[in-house]
Each structure stands twice: as C-alpha cells, then as structure tokens.
Amino acid sequence: MLQKYWQNWLSKRFQFTQHKQLSQRDVLVFIYQQGYLYLVLIVITFIAGVNYANNLILGFCFLISAVLCISFYLTFKQLHGLTVELVADEVGQVGQALQLHFYFHQPLARSRYLYIQVNQQRHQVLINQHKQHFTLSFYAEQRGQFKYPVMQIYALYPFGLVRAWTYFYHQKSSWIAPKPQYLATDNKSQQHHFEPDMDEFRELRNYQSGESLHAVSWKQVARGQGLYIKVFEQFQQQNQSIEIHYVHMPSQSHEERLALMMGLVAQCEQQQLAYSLHLPHTQLALGMGSQQLLQAKLLLAQA
C-alpha cells in the first residue's frame, strides 16, 4: 500500500512531456552508500575528540563534516539548472532499434558527470557543452503502442558520498510496426494449373528473391497457393502500382496478415514501386518514398 502511494506520488510529481528545466523541486538529494560509512567516521572522531578532549581530533571531525556538507551542494548543482528535452521516434518496428533522443542544454558550459538508468541498464554521460545530444535505444517485442519505462538521471560527483537524482515519467509513446514476413517463394511439392489471366499468357513460375513485384499473380496469393510470377510471351507494359489488401493475405491470423502486408511494403520500397494499403477500417492512398513508408508503418502498428 505504501509503495503504491509512493509510486503514484512520484509519477505525478515527475511527469515529463517533452521539455523541462530542472529546478530545486525536481532534484532529490540524499546520502549514498559509502556516505553512511563516512557518517560513522564522523561520529567516531567526534566521540573520540570529546572523550579525550583532543582538539586535533575534533578539528579533523569538523573538517570531514564540512566535506560532506560541500558534497551535498556540489552534487545538487550537477542537475540543478539543466534543461532536458526528450524526442522519441514516432514509429518503430519489431526487431529494430527505437530511438529516444536526449537533448541537454545548460546556460554555461561546464562539466556535469551524470548517469542515466533505465530498468537495469546504466549509461554514463559527460555533459561539457552548451548543447549536447545523447541517444537511448529500445527494442520492442510486440506490435502496437510502446510506452517508455521510468527513467532516472542521477549524479554522484564529486566524492560519491551523496546522490542527487530525478525521475522522468515520459508521457508520450511510440507505435511499433510488425516485423516484415515474406510469402513463401517456392512450392515444389504441388503443381498448380491456372487459367490464363491475359492474352499471350504462357505460364506461372515460382517467385525468386529480388524479382519485380509487377508480374506477381495476386489471385494465387489470395488463395494461399504461394507467390508466383506471370510469364507472358510478349510482355511489354508493366503495372507501375500495387494494391495491398488485408483480405487477400493468405492467413487467418490478424498479426500474420499485418506482417505479410509489411513484407510487401518493404519489397515495394526496395524496388521503388508505388503501393496502396487497404485495411479493414482505413486505407493509405497510392504513393512511395519515406513518408509513404512511415504512414504505412503507422497504420499497420495501429491496426
């Protein structure tokens, strides 16, 4: 119960959308690990100095106490006044790196020795310029909406006796497109005979990797019979666009259909063919290029 209340309080106080300048309210400071041993040393020297009325031991006690107090201030200043901006990739893909970009800004160029911790991973960052960039990579295992985990930035400078830290509960999320899945390119165990689709049609043969998608027999694909190329005696004109339909994908699984569509999109982009997507509740107009690919990934991620 107490832990749940604590987590709710942290998520409300340290919400982060895109841009924030760390103020006193955003930075937490407390003694860190070996700092507790340092406190024991202070107590021991103080007791020894009082018991033996030894001013030299008391003077040493006050000196190391001052070092601890100064550590609180110096460690706190490592984070205070730092401006952090987070920019996430809008769309990623299963099996590929999803980038989260940190942009650090500081009014005066001075060295800040920081750590960024995400889950069990810790990354060391040195900031010594007015503007600096750092990138974190995430890998999503499932298609759909990806929510970023809680991130923590902290400092132990200069002696490691005190830790100053802050949390980032990133409110924005990214979309993950399915991993491309390609249709089977060979089916030697069965021989199929098909009616000609056009005049001068000669035969159907197995699709080979790298071939153009212009002459693919999409009727056979929709029937689940594999990927075949139409061969004509005199084939001079080629279609310059491809329509990719959800209902024509040779699978009953929703996720597999989307993966097959993603595979066709990747092939179209590789061969510089214009394509359109037809999903149950939306569609993507005919096009090609980086923006078309981004929109296709987004629609397949949200489907």
RAKAGI-V933973 format. One record per residue. RES is the residue in three letters. SS is DSSP state (h for helix, s for strand, l for the rest). PHI is phi in degrees with one decimal (999 if undefined). OMEGA is omega as a letter, one per 30 degrees, with the letter a starting at -180 (NA if undefined). Layout:
# RAKAGI-V933973
RES&SS&PHI&OMEGA  RES&SS&PHI&OMEGA
This chain:
# RAKAGI-V933973
MET&l&999&a  LEU&h&-65.0&l  GLN&h&-65.9&l  LYS&h&-64.0&l  TYR&h&-62.7&l  TRP&h&-63.3&l  GLN&h&-66.4&l  ASN&h&-64.8&l  TRP&h&-66.0&l  LEU&h&-63.9&a  SER&h&-64.4&l  LYS&h&-76.1&a  ARG&h&-75.6&a  PHE&l&-110.8&l  GLN&s&-63.4&a  PHE&s&-137.7&l  THR&l&-99.6&a  GLN&l&-149.2&a  HIS&s&-142.0&l  LYS&s&-156.3&l  GLN&s&-102.5&a  LEU&l&-71.9&l  SER&l&-106.9&l  GLN&h&-60.6&a  ARG&h&-68.6&a  ASP&h&-90.7&a  VAL&l&-110.9&l  LEU&s&-102.1&a  VAL&s&-135.0&l  PHE&s&-161.0&l  ILE&s&-65.5&a  TYR&l&-121.6&l  GLN&l&30.7&a  GLN&h&-64.7&l  GLY&h&-64.7&l  TYR&h&-67.7&l  LEU&h&-65.1&l  TYR&h&-64.9&l  LEU&h&-63.5&l  VAL&h&-61.4&l  LEU&h&-61.5&l  ILE&h&-62.4&a  VAL&h&-63.7&a  ILE&h&-63.0&a  THR&h&-65.8&l  PHE&h&-66.7&l  ILE&h&-63.6&l  ALA&h&-64.5&a  GLY&h&-65.0&l  VAL&h&-72.7&a  ASN&h&-64.4&a  TYR&l&-97.5&a  ALA&l&50.2&a  ASN&l&-104.9&a  ASN&h&-67.2&l  LEU&h&-66.2&l  ILE&h&-67.3&l  LEU&h&-63.9&l  GLY&h&-62.1&l  PHE&h&-66.6&l  CYS&h&-61.6&l  PHE&h&-67.2&l  LEU&h&-65.9&a  ILE&h&-70.9&l  SER&h&-67.6&l  ALA&h&-65.5&l  VAL&h&-60.7&l  LEU&h&-64.3&l  CYS&h&-63.7&l  ILE&h&-65.4&l  SER&h&-61.7&l  PHE&h&-57.6&a  TYR&h&-69.3&a  LEU&h&-65.5&l  THR&h&-68.8&l  PHE&h&-61.4&a  LYS&h&-70.1&l  GLN&h&-63.4&a  LEU&h&-106.0&a  HIS&l&-63.3&l  GLY&l&85.0&l  LEU&l&-80.3&l  THR&s&-101.3&a  VAL&s&-121.2&l  GLU&s&-125.0&l  LEU&s&-111.8&l  VAL&s&-128.0&a  ALA&s&-106.4&l  ASP&l&-62.0&a  GLU&l&-68.8&a  VAL&s&-133.4&l  GLY&s&-121.3&a  GLN&s&-146.8&l  VAL&l&-58.9&l  GLY&l&90.3&l  GLN&l&-116.8&a  ALA&s&-71.7&l  LEU&s&-104.1&a  GLN&s&-94.7&l  LEU&s&-118.5&a  HIS&s&-100.9&l  PHE&s&-101.6&l  TYR&s&-116.4&a  PHE&s&-101.1&l  HIS&s&-129.8&l  GLN&l&-140.3&a  PRO&l&-63.2&l  LEU&l&-119.6&a  ALA&l&-73.7&l  ARG&l&-143.8&a  SER&l&-79.2&l  ARG&s&-128.2&a  TYR&s&-103.2&a  LEU&s&-121.2&l  TYR&s&-126.7&l  ILE&s&-114.0&a  GLN&s&-116.8&l  VAL&s&-130.3&a  ASN&l&56.2&a  GLN&l&-102.5&a  GLN&s&-99.0&l  ARG&s&-125.5&a  HIS&s&-121.9&l  GLN&s&-92.3&a  VAL&s&-131.4&l  LEU&s&-108.0&l  ILE&s&-109.6&a  ASN&l&-136.1&l  GLN&l&-127.9&l  HIS&l&-62.3&l  LYS&s&-130.0&a  GLN&s&-146.6&a  HIS&s&-122.1&l  PHE&s&-142.3&a  THR&s&-123.2&l  LEU&s&-111.2&l  SER&s&-110.8&l  PHE&s&-123.0&l  TYR&s&-124.6&a  ALA&l&-94.3&a  GLU&l&-99.6&a  GLN&l&-132.6&l  ARG&l&-71.6&l  GLY&s&124.5&a  GLN&s&-83.7&a  PHE&s&-111.9&l  LYS&s&-102.6&a  TYR&l&-74.9&l  PRO&l&-72.2&l  VAL&l&-67.3&l  MET&s&-113.0&a  GLN&s&-129.2&l  ILE&s&-114.1&a  TYR&s&-143.0&a  ALA&s&-133.9&l  LEU&l&-120.2&a  TYR&l&-65.3&g  PRO&l&-99.8&a  PHE&l&-113.1&a  GLY&l&76.6&l  LEU&l&-84.6&a  VAL&s&-129.2&l  ARG&s&-120.2&l  ALA&s&-113.7&a  TRP&s&-149.3&l  THR&s&-146.8&a  TYR&s&-112.0&l  PHE&s&-127.1&l  TYR&s&-96.0&a  HIS&s&-69.1&a  GLN&l&-85.2&a  LYS&l&-88.4&l  SER&s&-129.3&l  SER&s&-120.8&l  TRP&s&-108.6&a  ILE&s&-112.1&l  ALA&s&-80.6&a  PRO&l&-68.7&l  LYS&l&-73.8&a  PRO&l&-60.0&l  GLN&l&-125.2&a  TYR&l&-103.0&l  LEU&l&-66.7&l  ALA&l&-58.7&a  THR&l&-99.8&l  ASP&l&-140.3&l  ASN&l&-149.2&a  LYS&l&-82.5&a  SER&l&-76.5&a  GLN&l&-130.6&l  GLN&l&-113.6&a  HIS&l&-111.8&l  HIS&l&-115.9&a  PHE&l&-124.7&l  GLU&l&-74.1&l  PRO&l&-64.3&a  ASP&l&-93.8&a  MET&l&-144.3&l  ASP&l&-63.5&l  GLU&l&67.9&l  PHE&s&-72.9&a  ARG&s&-109.5&a  GLU&s&-164.3&l  LEU&s&-111.2&l  ARG&s&-133.1&a  ASN&s&-63.8&l  TYR&l&-71.6&l  GLN&l&-116.0&a  SER&l&-56.1&l  GLY&l&97.6&a  GLU&l&-76.5&l  SER&l&-67.1&l  LEU&l&-86.9&a  HIS&l&-59.2&a  ALA&l&-99.9&l  VAL&s&-65.5&l  SER&l&-86.5&a  TRP&h&-73.8&l  LYS&h&-65.4&l  GLN&h&-69.4&l  VAL&h&-63.2&a  ALA&h&-65.8&l  ARG&l&-82.0&a  GLY&l&77.2&a  GLN&l&-94.3&l  GLY&l&110.9&a  LEU&l&-105.6&a  TYR&s&-127.7&l  ILE&s&-108.6&l  LYS&s&-80.8&l  VAL&s&-113.3&a  PHE&s&-118.4&l  GLU&l&-66.0&l  GLN&l&-133.2&a  PHE&l&-108.1&a  GLN&l&-109.9&a  GLN&l&-101.5&a  GLN&l&-117.3&l  ASN&l&-68.8&a  GLN&l&-105.0&l  SER&s&-148.8&a  ILE&s&-132.8&l  GLU&s&-102.0&a  ILE&s&-106.4&a  HIS&s&-105.7&l  TYR&h&-60.9&a  VAL&h&-71.3&a  HIS&h&-90.0&a  MET&l&-72.2&a  PRO&l&-78.1&l  SER&l&-160.8&l  GLN&l&-95.4&a  SER&l&-83.2&l  HIS&h&-61.6&a  GLU&h&-65.0&a  GLU&h&-69.5&l  ARG&h&-62.8&l  LEU&h&-65.3&l  ALA&h&-66.2&l  LEU&h&-65.6&l  MET&h&-64.1&l  MET&h&-62.8&l  GLY&h&-64.6&l  LEU&h&-66.7&l  VAL&h&-61.2&l  ALA&h&-62.8&l  GLN&h&-67.7&l  CYS&h&-62.8&l  GLU&h&-65.4&a  GLN&h&-64.6&a  GLN&l&-96.9&l  GLN&l&57.1&l  LEU&l&-109.8&l  ALA&s&-73.6&a  TYR&s&-148.5&l  SER&s&-132.1&l  LEU&s&-113.5&l  HIS&s&-128.6&l  LEU&l&-103.5&a  PRO&l&-55.6&a  HIS&l&-119.1&l  THR&l&-160.3&l  GLN&s&-151.3&l  LEU&s&-116.5&a  ALA&s&-66.1&a  LEU&s&-61.9&l  GLY&s&177.5&l  MET&l&-160.5&l  GLY&l&108.8&a  SER&h&-64.1&l  GLN&h&-68.4&l  GLN&h&-63.9&l  LEU&h&-63.9&l  LEU&h&-62.8&l  GLN&h&-66.9&l  ALA&h&-65.2&l  LYS&h&-61.9&a  LEU&h&-63.3&l  LEU&h&-66.5&l  LEU&h&-71.1&l  ALA&h&-71.7&a  GLN&h&-90.9&a  ALA&l&-65.6&NA
